Amino acid sequence: GESVGLHLPTLSVQEGDNSIINCAYSNSASDYFIWYKQESGKGPQFIIDIRSNMDKRQGQRVTVLLNKTVKHLSLQIAATQPGDSAVYFCAENPRINDMRFGAGTRLTVKP
Amino acid sequence: DAGVIQSPRHEVTEMGQEVTLRCKPISGHNSLFWYRQTMMRGLELLIYFNNNVPIDDSGMPEDRFSAKMPNASFSTLKIQPSEPRDSAVYFCASSKGPLPPFFGPGTRLTVL
């Protein structure tokens, strides 16, 4: 989920399990959404995106679900691996080139 | 492609000094973004350019901050004078058309 301030929501999963990271977005006018992964000391890295005319999109080991009714986005990671440990951000795009990021969720994968 | 290039990667300066951060976007990308990341406020969009023209600078915190993009392959973010509360990681990102932005490695700025 989303939060502001110093404390990031955290999710801890066992290696091999599936992970679900949730995000509530704020602007009903947003029509484009992106998930980014940020590892320590690096810039955010694009994972997957989805447009508002879809409710599901799949990539390699990742799936994004969009529920516009409740303004909710989720990222599912299948067979989570230690290399998936990072902070995950959802971003919404209420206007072209105006990408707004959520606070992020820290995913920790236990071996 | 080398991706988005930022320099310096780390900058430590004293309060009151001028700081200039540099960015080289991915070749062929026509939009460039400057973001700031702090623990308290997360990732904030400061300004973005489209075809070298500043489009939205409403995220620039104060007049002490300025950004320029003199050509398609170079942008600067300047802070003058710098203050301790400017300490953060500053990211540059670029995109092509409607495609998602690709981020650089960031510049970690510490103002003492």
Backbone of each chain as ProteinMPNN parsed JSONL, in Angstrom:
{"seq_chain_A": "GESVGLHLPTLSVQEGDNSIINCAYSNSASDYFIWYKQESGKGPQFIIDIRSNMDKRQGQRVTVLLNKTVKHLSLQIAATQPGDSAVYFCAENPRINDMRFGAGTRLTVKP", "coords_chain_A": {"N_chain_A": [[0.805, -1.209, 0.0], [0.22, 2.407, 0.114], [2.108, 5.03, 1.582], [3.249, 7.873, 3.425], [6.118, 9.783, 4.416], [8.653, 8.647, 6.72], [8.524, 5.878, 6.94], [8.545, 3.018, 5.063], [6.165, 0.824, 3.639], [6.532, -2.671, 4.115], [7.286, -5.856, 2.709], [7.783, -9.168, 3.262], [8.928, -12.135, 1.93], [9.2, -15.657, 1.265], [11.769, -17.194, -0.597], [10.834, -18.308, -3.786], [8.135, -18.201, -3.309], [5.066, -16.502, -4.279], [4.729, -12.97, -4.783], [2.809, -10.134, -3.856], [2.347, -6.839, -4.466], [0.872, -3.887, -3.49], [-0.845, -0.877, -4.523], [-2.309, 2.256, -4.136], [-3.693, 4.613, -6.166], [-4.058, 8.157, -6.838], [-5.297, 9.935, -8.64], [-8.086, 10.137, -10.566], [-8.037, 10.784, -13.205], [-5.798, 9.721, -14.269], [-4.278, 7.796, -16.793], [-2.343, 6.044, -17.385], [-0.017, 3.792, -16.118], [2.8, 2.779, -14.232], [5.12, 0.368, -13.049], [8.015, 0.478, -11.119], [11.254, -0.73, -10.192], [13.552, -0.354, -7.601], [16.773, -0.8, -6.742], [19.194, -0.821, -4.078], [21.123, 2.084, -4.047], [20.817, 2.589, -6.723], [19.16, 3.877, -9.704], [15.572, 4.089, -10.3], [14.136, 1.328, -12.029], [12.458, 0.395, -14.917], [9.7, -1.854, -14.901], [7.112, -2.87, -15.72], [4.234, -1.761, -17.514], [0.9, -0.341, -17.758], [-2.086, 0.535, -19.434], [-5.062, 2.51, -19.027], [-7.151, 1.361, -20.362], [-6.996, -1.279, -20.039], [-7.181, -4.125, -17.817], [-5.432, -5.917, -16.935], [-2.086, -7.013, -17.294], [0.574, -8.927, -18.51], [3.962, -9.826, -17.887], [7.291, -11.075, -18.007], [7.366, -13.236, -15.509], [6.039, -11.318, -14.029], [2.969, -9.643, -13.249], [0.614, -7.132, -13.773], [-2.171, -5.692, -12.267], [-5.076, -3.763, -12.68], [-7.469, -1.851, -11.112], [-9.806, 0.261, -11.767], [-12.065, 1.201, -10.615], [-11.751, 1.318, -7.856], [-9.418, 2.62, -7.802], [-6.912, 1.21, -7.728], [-3.882, -0.558, -7.882], [-1.899, -3.382, -8.602], [1.054, -5.374, -8.259], [2.184, -8.423, -9.225], [4.54, -10.85, -8.485], [5.88, -13.72, -9.673], [7.187, -16.738, -8.28], [9.245, -15.666, -6.501], [12.52, -14.328, -6.286], [15.797, -13.997, -4.703], [17.08, -11.846, -5.982], [14.995, -10.184, -6.524], [14.594, -8.584, -4.387], [14.058, -5.358, -3.329], [13.021, -1.89, -3.554], [9.778, -1.164, -4.561], [8.004, 0.854, -6.756], [4.919, 2.334, -7.61], [3.718, 4.284, -10.296], [1.77, 6.975, -11.484], [0.18, 8.601, -14.236], [-1.226, 11.384, -14.666], [-1.262, 13.41, -16.529], [0.236, 13.947, -19.716], [3.632, 13.091, -19.676], [3.807, 13.774, -16.994], [4.712, 12.23, -14.51], [3.875, 10.683, -11.55], [4.986, 9.506, -8.495], [4.377, 6.898, -6.113], [4.943, 6.182, -2.584], [6.363, 3.85, -2.308], [7.189, 0.352, -1.774], [8.945, -1.874, 0.244], [10.428, -4.823, -0.679], [11.48, -7.822, 0.64], [13.271, -10.726, 0.173], [13.514, -13.831, 1.508], [15.996, -16.308, 1.761]], "CA_chain_A": [[0.0, 0.0, 0.0], [0.904, 3.686, 0.039], [2.276, 5.759, 2.834], [4.169, 8.981, 3.286], [6.981, 9.914, 5.574], [9.877, 7.893, 6.831], [8.361, 4.431, 7.018], [8.038, 2.36, 3.876], [5.544, -0.49, 3.83], [7.463, -3.741, 3.785], [6.744, -7.171, 2.42], [8.828, -10.17, 3.368], [8.441, -13.402, 1.391], [10.178, -16.729, 1.148], [12.182, -17.47, -1.973], [9.986, -19.276, -4.472], [6.73, -17.834, -3.151], [4.607, -15.374, -5.084], [4.617, -11.702, -4.056], [1.823, -9.18, -4.345], [2.589, -5.494, -3.958], [-0.307, -3.084, -3.781], [-0.667, 0.564, -4.657], [-3.527, 3.033, -4.347], [-3.34, 5.869, -6.826], [-4.91, 9.239, -6.329], [-5.952, 10.782, -9.629], [-8.959, 9.356, -11.448], [-7.746, 11.138, -14.6], [-4.6, 9.004, -14.713], [-4.615, 6.76, -17.768], [-1.161, 5.252, -17.662], [0.581, 3.418, -14.843], [4.066, 2.053, -14.388], [5.825, -0.157, -11.875], [9.467, 0.546, -11.163], [12.01, -1.427, -9.144], [14.762, 0.383, -7.271], [17.735, -1.469, -5.867], [19.972, 0.104, -3.264], [22.184, 2.812, -4.733], [20.567, 2.683, -8.166], [17.959, 4.566, -10.101], [14.427, 3.218, -10.575], [14.216, 0.558, -13.27], [11.134, 0.037, -15.445], [9.341, -3.275, -14.873], [5.956, -3.152, -16.553], [3.271, -0.664, -17.523], [-0.452, -0.695, -18.161], [-2.936, 1.682, -19.737], [-6.336, 2.416, -18.321], [-8.138, 0.58, -21.123], [-6.747, -2.683, -19.729], [-7.21, -4.387, -16.382], [-4.376, -6.881, -16.596], [-1.018, -7.147, -18.285], [1.575, -9.87, -18.013], [5.311, -9.817, -18.426], [8.034, -12.262, -17.6], [7.238, -13.451, -14.061], [5.289, -10.239, -13.38], [1.639, -9.32, -13.737], [0.041, -5.934, -13.171], [-3.625, -5.646, -12.274], [-5.583, -2.407, -12.502], [-8.881, -1.725, -10.771], [-10.056, 1.702, -11.847], [-13.204, 1.532, -9.762], [-11.254, 1.676, -6.53], [-8.106, 3.248, -8.011], [-5.952, 0.3, -7.108], [-2.932, -1.195, -8.798], [-1.069, -4.363, -7.9], [2.129, -6.029, -9.002], [2.392, -9.778, -8.766], [5.798, -11.432, -8.928], [5.819, -15.17, -9.501], [8.43, -17.44, -7.913], [10.143, -14.58, -6.105], [13.933, -14.684, -6.137], [16.545, -13.008, -3.908], [17.353, -10.671, -6.802], [13.807, -9.33, -6.57], [14.613, -7.706, -3.215], [14.225, -3.968, -3.77], [11.837, -1.064, -3.305], [8.931, -1.125, -5.746], [7.181, 2.056, -6.834], [3.962, 2.522, -8.689], [3.674, 5.663, -10.766], [0.602, 7.286, -12.305], [0.435, 9.653, -15.211], [-2.482, 12.1, -14.908], [-1.096, 14.221, -17.739], [1.377, 13.439, -20.458], [4.945, 13.43, -19.129], [3.727, 14.157, -15.593], [4.716, 10.947, -13.82], [3.861, 10.881, -10.097], [5.345, 8.258, -7.847], [3.972, 6.587, -4.752], [6.025, 6.15, -1.594], [7.165, 2.643, -2.473], [7.091, -0.799, -0.874], [10.216, -2.611, 0.28], [10.281, -6.275, -0.756], [12.631, -8.597, 1.095], [13.108, -12.141, -0.139], [14.328, -14.653, 2.406], [16.437, -17.537, 1.081]], "C_chain_A": [[0.84, 1.261, 0.0], [1.095, 4.248, 1.434], [3.19, 6.927, 2.539], [5.031, 9.025, 4.516], [8.095, 8.904, 5.553], [9.687, 6.392, 6.653], [7.767, 3.872, 5.736], [7.295, 1.106, 4.271], [6.539, -1.559, 3.404], [6.713, -5.029, 3.563], [7.912, -8.145, 2.457], [8.263, -11.504, 2.902], [9.575, -14.411, 1.334], [10.52, -16.91, -0.332], [11.291, -18.561, -2.577], [8.497, -18.989, -4.341], [6.367, -16.729, -4.134], [4.471, -14.134, -4.202], [3.529, -10.856, -4.697], [2.079, -7.847, -3.664], [1.446, -4.616, -4.417], [0.002, -1.599, -3.813], [-2.032, 1.204, -4.89], [-3.126, 4.335, -5.018], [-4.401, 6.915, -6.557], [-5.756, 9.939, -7.387], [-6.781, 9.943, -10.599], [-8.729, 9.676, -12.926], [-6.52, 10.398, -15.134], [-4.989, 7.886, -15.668], [-3.428, 5.866, -18.111], [-0.454, 5.026, -16.339], [1.816, 2.564, -15.082], [4.509, 1.52, -13.027], [7.325, -0.068, -12.138], [10.041, -0.237, -9.99], [13.268, -0.612, -8.878], [15.614, -0.414, -6.291], [18.599, -0.418, -5.181], [21.084, 0.751, -4.081], [21.997, 2.975, -6.23], [19.322, 3.505, -8.441], [16.811, 3.599, -10.319], [14.539, 2.585, -11.959], [12.81, 0.132, -13.678], [10.898, -1.474, -15.375], [8.237, -3.558, -15.877], [5.016, -1.966, -16.484], [1.904, -1.18, -17.954], [-1.236, 0.577, -18.43], [-4.328, 1.435, -19.164], [-7.405, 1.656, -19.095], [-7.938, -0.926, -20.931], [-6.923, -2.878, -18.227], [-6.146, -5.393, -15.951], [-3.337, -6.879, -17.702], [0.066, -8.036, -17.69], [2.911, -9.665, -18.688], [5.995, -11.104, -18.015], [8.062, -12.325, -16.07], [6.464, -12.348, -13.337], [3.948, -10.037, -14.063], [1.181, -8.056, -13.035], [-1.469, -5.987, -13.345], [-4.065, -4.225, -11.962], [-7.071, -2.454, -12.211], [-9.209, -0.242, -10.702], [-11.191, 2.12, -10.919], [-12.753, 2.005, -8.387], [-9.869, 2.305, -6.598], [-6.999, 2.459, -7.322], [-5.151, -0.428, -8.184], [-2.193, -2.263, -7.995], [-0.04, -4.956, -8.845], [2.313, -7.411, -8.398], [3.697, -10.294, -9.354], [5.738, -12.926, -8.629], [7.187, -15.728, -9.138], [9.517, -16.441, -7.541], [11.55, -15.089, -5.807], [14.661, -13.648, -5.29], [16.85, -11.731, -4.678], [16.162, -9.742, -6.962], [13.741, -8.387, -5.371], [14.95, -6.287, -3.645], [13.035, -3.176, -3.237], [11.078, -0.95, -4.625], [8.007, 0.096, -5.678], [6.128, 1.891, -7.926], [3.978, 3.999, -9.055], [2.437, 5.835, -11.632], [0.898, 8.505, -13.153], [-0.873, 10.392, -15.505], [-2.448, 12.995, -16.144], [0.174, 13.731, -18.413], [2.675, 13.998, -19.863], [4.909, 13.918, -17.686], [3.587, 12.893, -14.761], [4.85, 11.18, -12.322], [4.055, 9.538, -9.422], [4.716, 8.126, -6.469], [5.185, 6.472, -3.859], [6.898, 4.909, -1.727], [6.88, 1.59, -1.429], [8.402, -1.554, -0.941], [9.93, -4.099, 0.313], [11.583, -6.937, -0.328], [12.351, -10.062, 0.845], [14.069, -12.944, 0.727], [14.715, -15.943, 1.706], [15.972, -18.794, 1.806]], "O_chain_A": [[2.064, 1.183, -0.106], [0.322, 3.962, 2.348], [3.84, 6.956, 1.494], [4.73, 8.396, 5.53], [8.445, 8.367, 4.502], [10.624, 5.705, 6.247], [6.641, 4.2, 5.362], [7.747, 0.383, 5.158], [7.294, -1.373, 2.451], [5.654, -5.267, 4.143], [8.91, -7.958, 1.761], [7.239, -11.959, 3.411], [10.753, -14.054, 1.353], [9.656, -16.789, -1.201], [11.034, -19.592, -1.955], [7.691, -19.46, -5.143], [7.237, -16.105, -4.741], [4.139, -14.235, -3.021], [3.35, -10.861, -5.915], [2.032, -7.742, -2.439], [1.093, -4.605, -5.596], [0.97, -1.129, -3.216], [-2.809, 0.753, -5.731], [-2.302, 5.079, -4.486], [-5.503, 6.601, -6.105], [-6.817, 10.478, -7.072], [-6.239, 9.14, -11.357], [-9.173, 8.932, -13.8], [-6.242, 10.449, -16.332], [-5.913, 7.12, -15.395], [-3.504, 5.036, -19.017], [-0.307, 5.948, -15.536], [1.869, 1.746, -16.001], [4.293, 2.154, -11.993], [7.832, -0.465, -13.187], [9.407, -0.386, -8.945], [13.971, -0.224, -9.811], [15.211, -0.663, -5.154], [18.715, 0.717, -5.643], [21.881, 0.067, -4.723], [22.898, 3.439, -6.929], [18.535, 3.794, -7.54], [17.043, 2.405, -10.506], [14.975, 3.218, -12.921], [12.064, -0.425, -12.873], [11.766, -2.269, -15.736], [8.4, -4.382, -16.777], [5.006, -1.24, -15.49], [1.77, -2.3, -18.447], [-1.068, 1.579, -17.735], [-4.708, 0.304, -18.861], [-8.457, 1.338, -18.541], [-8.609, -1.741, -21.564], [-6.827, -1.924, -17.454], [-5.983, -5.681, -14.766], [-3.659, -6.76, -18.885], [0.424, -7.909, -16.519], [2.995, -9.373, -19.881], [5.34, -12.102, -17.713], [8.736, -11.517, -15.43], [6.256, -12.448, -12.127], [3.802, -10.227, -15.271], [1.345, -7.927, -11.822], [-1.976, -6.288, -14.425], [-3.5, -3.565, -11.09], [-7.843, -3.031, -12.977], [-8.926, 0.425, -9.707], [-11.258, 3.273, -10.492], [-13.296, 2.959, -7.829], [-9.221, 2.5, -5.57], [-6.269, 2.965, -6.47], [-5.667, -0.841, -9.222], [-1.896, -2.053, -6.819], [-0.24, -5.028, -10.058], [2.567, -7.548, -7.201], [3.934, -10.194, -10.558], [5.567, -13.339, -7.482], [8.214, -15.253, -9.623], [10.568, -16.377, -8.178], [11.741, -16.125, -5.172], [14.184, -12.52, -5.169], [16.876, -10.648, -4.093], [16.303, -8.634, -7.479], [12.908, -7.481, -5.349], [15.995, -6.04, -4.248], [12.161, -3.717, -2.561], [11.666, -0.673, -5.67], [7.327, 0.33, -4.679], [6.405, 1.381, -9.012], [4.226, 4.856, -8.206], [2.092, 4.953, -12.418], [1.755, 9.326, -12.824], [-1.557, 10.073, -16.477], [-3.487, 13.297, -16.73], [1.066, 13.176, -17.771], [2.798, 15.192, -19.588], [5.915, 14.435, -17.2], [2.485, 12.525, -14.355], [5.815, 11.795, -11.867], [3.375, 8.562, -9.737], [4.546, 9.112, -5.751], [6.319, 6.642, -4.308], [8.053, 4.918, -1.303], [6.393, 1.889, -0.339], [8.916, -1.844, -2.022], [9.265, -4.587, 1.226], [12.651, -6.646, -0.868], [11.314, -10.583, 1.256], [15.284, -12.751, 0.676], [13.862, -16.608, 1.118], [16.26, -19.905, 1.362]]}, "seq_chain_B": "DAGVIQSPRHEVTEMGQEVTLRCKPISGHNSLFWYRQTMMRGLELLIYFNNNVPIDDSGMPEDRFSAKMPNASFSTLKIQPSEPRDSAVYFCASSKGPLPPFFGPGTRLTVL", "coords_chain_B": {"N_chain_B": [[23.601, 1.203, -25.985], [24.466, 3.693, -23.59], [22.72, 4.415, -21.652], [21.067, 6.739, -19.403], [23.187, 9.285, -18.379], [24.709, 10.575, -15.539], [26.355, 13.161, -13.754], [28.127, 14.806, -11.081], [28.491, 11.568, -9.448], [28.47, 11.582, -6.754], [28.282, 14.278, -4.486], [29.635, 16.49, -2.248], [29.178, 19.32, -0.397], [29.467, 22.628, 1.004], [27.158, 24.534, 2.906], [25.663, 27.228, 1.21], [27.243, 27.186, -1.001], [27.466, 26.936, -4.585], [25.907, 24.452, -6.546], [26.138, 22.236, -9.231], [24.463, 19.95, -11.145], [24.674, 17.4, -13.589], [23.41, 16.054, -16.67], [23.133, 13.62, -19.187], [20.935, 12.678, -21.545], [19.369, 9.675, -22.921], [20.264, 8.983, -26.224], [18.227, 10.267, -28.784], [15.953, 10.394, -27.269], [13.25, 12.554, -26.388], [12.191, 13.809, -24.214], [13.001, 15.052, -20.986], [13.605, 14.63, -17.566], [13.87, 15.861, -14.243], [14.232, 14.55, -11.07], [13.85, 14.447, -7.502], [14.869, 12.613, -4.673], [14.037, 11.791, -1.441], [14.004, 10.505, 1.926], [11.878, 11.457, 3.368], [10.049, 12.599, 1.542], [9.952, 11.027, -0.66], [9.99, 10.241, -4.176], [10.124, 13.045, -6.099], [8.905, 14.999, -8.737], [10.727, 17.469, -10.25], [11.137, 19.126, -12.525], [10.336, 19.089, -16.02], [11.429, 18.69, -19.398], [10.529, 19.087, -22.79], [11.563, 18.365, -25.955], [13.756, 20.058, -25.454], [12.632, 22.258, -24.258], [11.471, 23.829, -21.325], [8.678, 22.493, -19.732], [7.072, 22.071, -17.482], [7.684, 23.394, -14.467], [6.759, 23.367, -11.942], [7.349, 21.835, -9.781], [9.774, 22.622, -8.836], [11.486, 23.564, -6.02], [12.271, 26.122, -4.978], [13.388, 29.48, -5.782], [16.074, 29.183, -5.705], [16.711, 26.999, -7.106], [17.448, 26.013, -10.398], [17.043, 24.992, -13.795], [18.406, 23.899, -16.888], [18.377, 23.226, -20.401], [20.314, 23.199, -22.816], [20.737, 21.877, -25.213], [19.805, 18.897, -27.055], [21.212, 16.866, -25.879], [22.097, 17.391, -23.337], [21.689, 18.496, -19.992], [21.341, 20.635, -17.15], [21.065, 20.95, -13.611], [20.872, 23.361, -11.254], [21.775, 24.562, -8.067], [21.689, 27.306, -6.087], [22.007, 29.601, -3.581], [23.209, 26.6, -1.99], [21.565, 24.58, 0.523], [21.442, 22.77, 3.665], [19.039, 21.264, 3.706], [18.67, 20.61, 1.109], [19.93, 18.306, 0.653], [19.916, 15.194, -0.863], [19.035, 12.553, -3.178], [19.416, 13.083, -6.531], [17.768, 12.518, -9.477], [18.012, 12.081, -12.951], [15.98, 11.555, -15.769], [14.987, 10.147, -18.923], [12.84, 10.084, -21.81], [11.143, 8.745, -24.705], [8.74, 10.001, -26.751], [5.611, 8.586, -25.929], [6.641, 6.643, -24.31], [7.796, 4.984, -21.267], [9.741, 6.756, -18.749], [13.307, 6.414, -18.55], [15.648, 5.979, -16.04], [18.581, 7.646, -14.756], [21.607, 6.88, -12.868], [21.656, 8.562, -10.7], [22.567, 11.371, -8.581], [24.101, 11.732, -5.575], [23.644, 14.125, -3.273], [25.137, 15.936, -0.719], [24.79, 18.43, 1.57], [26.567, 20.302, 3.733]], "CA_chain_B": [[23.401, 2.557, -25.459], [24.99, 3.781, -22.234], [21.684, 4.826, -20.725], [21.154, 8.116, -18.933], [24.455, 9.494, -17.673], [24.668, 11.697, -14.617], [27.601, 13.467, -13.054], [28.902, 13.724, -10.483], [27.678, 10.565, -8.773], [28.394, 12.035, -5.362], [28.733, 15.649, -4.316], [29.565, 16.988, -0.882], [29.488, 20.735, -0.446], [29.091, 23.365, 2.21], [26.017, 25.437, 2.787], [25.955, 28.496, 0.565], [27.968, 26.978, -2.248], [26.687, 26.606, -5.788], [26.019, 23.053, -6.962], [25.617, 21.973, -10.579], [24.322, 18.545, -11.492], [24.656, 17.274, -15.039], [22.705, 14.884, -17.191], [23.104, 13.345, -20.618], [19.842, 11.719, -21.754], [19.566, 8.652, -23.94], [20.199, 9.563, -27.554], [16.944, 10.066, -29.461], [14.846, 10.71, -26.366], [12.89, 13.959, -26.541], [11.761, 14.374, -22.935], [13.976, 14.893, -19.909], [12.993, 14.874, -16.267], [14.689, 15.896, -13.03], [13.53, 14.129, -9.858], [14.589, 14.448, -6.251], [14.396, 11.532, -3.804], [14.394, 11.865, -0.023], [13.235, 9.574, 2.74], [10.64, 12.077, 3.841], [9.112, 12.984, 0.497], [9.963, 10.078, -1.769], [10.421, 10.729, -5.486], [9.373, 14.229, -6.492], [9.249, 15.573, -10.033], [11.105, 18.875, -10.118], [10.929, 19.829, -13.79], [10.612, 18.28, -17.2], [11.628, 19.353, -20.674], [10.145, 18.377, -23.997], [12.305, 18.984, -27.058], [14.655, 21.049, -24.859], [11.861, 23.382, -23.724], [10.864, 23.494, -20.026], [7.23, 22.419, -19.859], [6.452, 22.188, -16.164], [8.672, 23.518, -13.394], [6.017, 23.623, -10.709], [7.95, 21.067, -8.699], [11.033, 23.241, -8.38], [11.104, 24.023, -4.669], [12.493, 27.545, -4.701], [14.169, 30.189, -6.801], [17.476, 28.755, -5.627], [16.851, 25.902, -8.068], [17.215, 26.341, -11.799], [17.426, 23.915, -14.708], [18.54, 24.307, -18.282], [18.639, 22.176, -21.389], [20.761, 23.974, -23.968], [20.604, 21.069, -26.428], [19.114, 17.618, -26.836], [22.058, 15.864, -25.237], [22.691, 17.874, -22.104], [20.868, 19.308, -19.106], [21.918, 20.902, -15.835], [20.231, 21.388, -12.49], [21.759, 24.162, -10.43], [21.254, 25.031, -6.778], [22.525, 28.423, -5.668], [22.975, 28.864, -2.774], [22.719, 25.325, -1.466], [21.243, 24.505, 1.94], [21.444, 21.37, 4.124], [17.786, 20.559, 3.376], [18.72, 20.179, -0.292], [20.583, 16.996, 0.605], [18.994, 14.217, -1.445], [19.524, 11.955, -4.421], [18.785, 13.743, -7.665], [17.743, 11.641, -10.643], [17.622, 12.541, -14.269], [15.37, 10.485, -16.549], [14.603, 10.595, -20.252], [11.884, 9.216, -22.48], [10.873, 9.029, -26.115], [7.318, 9.96, -26.996], [4.794, 8.156, -24.802], [7.273, 5.536, -23.611], [8.117, 5.337, -19.881], [11.077, 7.321, -18.536], [14.426, 5.609, -18.075], [16.36, 6.769, -15.051], [20.008, 7.547, -14.565], [22.015, 6.309, -11.58], [21.458, 9.53, -9.63], [23.657, 12.095, -7.914], [23.83, 11.886, -4.134], [24.12, 15.437, -2.837], [25.172, 16.21, 0.716], [25.13, 19.821, 1.866], [26.929, 20.348, 5.157]], "C_chain_B": [[23.836, 2.584, -24.0], [23.903, 4.108, -21.222], [21.852, 6.286, -20.37], [22.419, 8.252, -18.087], [24.334, 10.726, -16.794], [26.043, 11.9, -13.99], [27.407, 14.709, -12.194], [27.981, 12.672, -9.87], [27.484, 10.926, -7.3], [28.939, 13.457, -5.296], [28.552, 16.019, -2.853], [30.001, 18.437, -0.922], [29.054, 21.405, 0.852], [27.93, 24.302, 1.908], [26.453, 26.752, 2.165], [26.686, 28.357, -0.76], [26.994, 26.675, -3.389], [26.956, 25.149, -6.17], [25.43, 22.919, -8.359], [25.633, 20.483, -10.855], [24.114, 18.434, -12.996], [24.004, 15.981, -15.494], [22.849, 14.808, -18.704], [22.012, 12.306, -20.853], [20.217, 10.672, -22.789], [19.372, 9.288, -25.31], [18.86, 9.238, -28.222], [15.739, 10.321, -28.577], [14.546, 12.205, -26.427], [12.331, 14.601, -25.282], [12.806, 14.077, -21.868], [13.353, 15.373, -18.611], [14.079, 14.974, -15.197], [13.786, 15.552, -11.839], [14.463, 14.275, -8.662], [14.009, 13.351, -5.361], [14.942, 11.726, -2.397], [13.555, 10.848, 0.735], [11.884, 10.163, 3.11], [9.608, 12.263, 2.736], [9.084, 12.041, -0.696], [10.496, 10.703, -3.038], [9.528, 11.881, -5.919], [9.85, 14.702, -7.864], [9.542, 17.05, -9.837], [10.738, 19.664, -11.37], [11.053, 18.83, -14.914], [10.649, 19.14, -18.45], [11.07, 18.457, -21.788], [10.788, 19.101, -25.167], [13.099, 20.207, -26.581], [13.93, 22.232, -24.228], [11.28, 22.994, -22.368], [9.349, 23.579, -20.116], [6.543, 22.669, -18.518], [7.545, 22.242, -15.111], [8.004, 23.767, -12.041], [6.57, 22.856, -9.516], [9.259, 21.629, -8.185], [10.753, 23.94, -7.06], [11.242, 25.523, -4.448], [13.273, 28.16, -5.844], [15.645, 29.822, -6.753], [17.76, 27.643, -6.633], [16.583, 26.415, -9.479], [17.691, 25.18, -12.662], [17.465, 24.45, -16.125], [18.74, 23.077, -19.155], [19.042, 22.871, -22.672], [20.708, 23.203, -25.294], [20.044, 19.702, -26.059], [19.938, 16.606, -26.061], [22.631, 16.312, -23.902], [21.7, 18.719, -21.309], [21.611, 19.504, -17.79], [20.826, 21.291, -14.851], [21.173, 22.102, -11.521], [21.046, 24.587, -9.154], [22.212, 26.106, -6.28], [21.701, 29.416, -4.861], [22.373, 27.567, -2.224], [22.504, 25.41, 0.044], [21.238, 23.038, 2.374], [20.177, 20.608, 3.749], [17.705, 20.17, 1.906], [19.382, 18.813, -0.435], [19.563, 15.939, 0.175], [19.725, 13.489, -2.568], [18.724, 12.57, -5.555], [18.921, 12.829, -8.883], [17.355, 12.42, -11.881], [17.036, 11.333, -15.002], [15.033, 11.03, -17.933], [13.639, 9.597, -20.861], [11.721, 9.664, -23.929], [9.384, 8.909, -26.345], [6.564, 9.515, -25.759], [5.433, 7.047, -23.972], [7.685, 5.951, -22.202], [9.522, 5.894, -19.746], [12.084, 6.272, -18.072], [15.297, 6.502, -17.207], [17.864, 6.568, -15.116], [20.329, 7.009, -13.191], [21.873, 7.262, -10.409], [22.744, 10.201, -9.178], [23.258, 12.26, -6.453], [24.473, 13.175, -3.669], [24.029, 15.544, -1.329], [25.631, 17.649, 0.908], [25.355, 19.94, 3.364], [26.627, 21.714, 5.771]], "O_chain_B": [[23.611, 1.627, -23.259], [24.168, 4.073, -20.021], [22.674, 6.99, -20.958], [22.681, 7.441, -17.199], [23.91, 11.789, -17.248], [26.783, 10.95, -13.734], [26.606, 15.578, -12.539], [26.774, 12.899, -9.792], [26.46, 10.609, -6.695], [29.92, 13.796, -5.958], [27.466, 15.881, -2.29], [31.08, 18.749, -1.427], [28.363, 20.811, 1.679], [27.767, 24.785, 0.788], [27.478, 27.321, 2.54], [26.742, 29.301, -1.548], [25.868, 26.225, -3.176], [28.094, 24.682, -6.119], [24.346, 23.433, -8.634], [26.679, 19.838, -10.805], [23.454, 19.277, -13.603], [24.04, 14.962, -14.805], [22.703, 15.808, -19.407], [22.144, 11.166, -20.407], [21.251, 10.772, -23.449], [18.424, 10.044, -25.523], [18.418, 8.089, -28.226], [14.621, 10.452, -29.074], [15.46, 13.026, -26.508], [12.029, 15.795, -25.272], [13.413, 13.006, -21.846], [12.664, 16.392, -18.572], [15.08, 14.259, -15.244], [12.739, 16.163, -11.627], [15.687, 14.232, -8.79], [12.792, 13.18, -5.303], [16.153, 11.814, -2.191], [12.524, 10.388, 0.244], [10.876, 9.459, 3.158], [8.411, 12.1, 2.976], [8.298, 12.223, -1.626], [11.35, 11.588, -2.992], [8.321, 11.712, -6.087], [11.051, 14.792, -8.116], [8.709, 17.795, -9.32], [10.116, 20.724, -11.295], [11.778, 17.841, -14.799], [9.989, 20.175, -18.54], [11.142, 17.23, -21.715], [10.586, 20.301, -25.353], [13.104, 21.252, -27.232], [14.585, 23.133, -23.705], [10.656, 21.939, -22.254], [8.798, 24.602, -20.523], [5.552, 23.395, -18.443], [8.249, 21.257, -14.885], [8.616, 24.309, -11.121], [6.284, 23.197, -8.368], [9.792, 21.144, -7.187], [9.885, 24.81, -6.986], [10.398, 26.126, -3.786], [13.751, 27.471, -6.746], [16.386, 30.131, -7.686], [18.915, 27.38, -6.969], [15.625, 27.149, -9.72], [18.63, 24.471, -12.3], [16.683, 25.319, -16.512], [19.209, 22.034, -18.699], [18.197, 23.111, -23.535], [20.642, 23.806, -26.365], [19.837, 19.4, -24.883], [19.406, 15.583, -25.629], [23.554, 15.683, -23.384], [20.973, 19.541, -21.865], [22.401, 18.658, -17.371], [19.808, 21.878, -15.217], [22.142, 21.52, -11.033], [19.863, 24.926, -9.169], [23.399, 25.847, -6.076], [20.778, 30.022, -5.405], [21.163, 27.471, -2.023], [23.154, 26.187, 0.744], [21.049, 22.153, 1.54], [20.245, 19.405, 3.497], [16.774, 19.475, 1.499], [19.392, 18.232, -1.521], [18.493, 15.809, 0.769], [20.885, 13.778, -2.865], [17.493, 12.571, -5.53], [20.019, 12.425, -9.265], [16.489, 13.295, -11.853], [17.54, 10.218, -14.869], [14.82, 12.231, -18.097], [13.615, 8.425, -20.487], [12.095, 10.77, -24.32], [8.813, 7.835, -26.157], [6.832, 9.999, -24.66], [4.82, 6.561, -23.022], [7.904, 7.136, -21.951], [10.405, 5.552, -20.533], [11.756, 5.366, -17.305], [15.637, 7.624, -17.582], [18.36, 5.5, -15.473], [19.419, 6.709, -12.418], [21.956, 6.843, -9.255], [23.845, 9.682, -9.361], [22.222, 12.844, -6.135], [25.697, 13.306, -3.67], [22.985, 15.279, -0.733], [26.714, 18.036, 0.469], [24.447, 19.708, 4.161], [26.871, 21.924, 6.959]]}, "name": "protein", "num_of_chains": 2, "seq": "GESVGLHLPTLSVQEGDNSIINCAYSNSASDYFIWYKQESGKGPQFIIDIRSNMDKRQGQRVTVLLNKTVKHLSLQIAATQPGDSAVYFCAENPRINDMRFGAGTRLTVKPDAGVIQSPRHEVTEMGQEVTLRCKPISGHNSLFWYRQTMMRGLELLIYFNNNVPIDDSGMPEDRFSAKMPNASFSTLKIQPSEPRDSAVYFCASSKGPLPPFFGPGTRLTVL"}
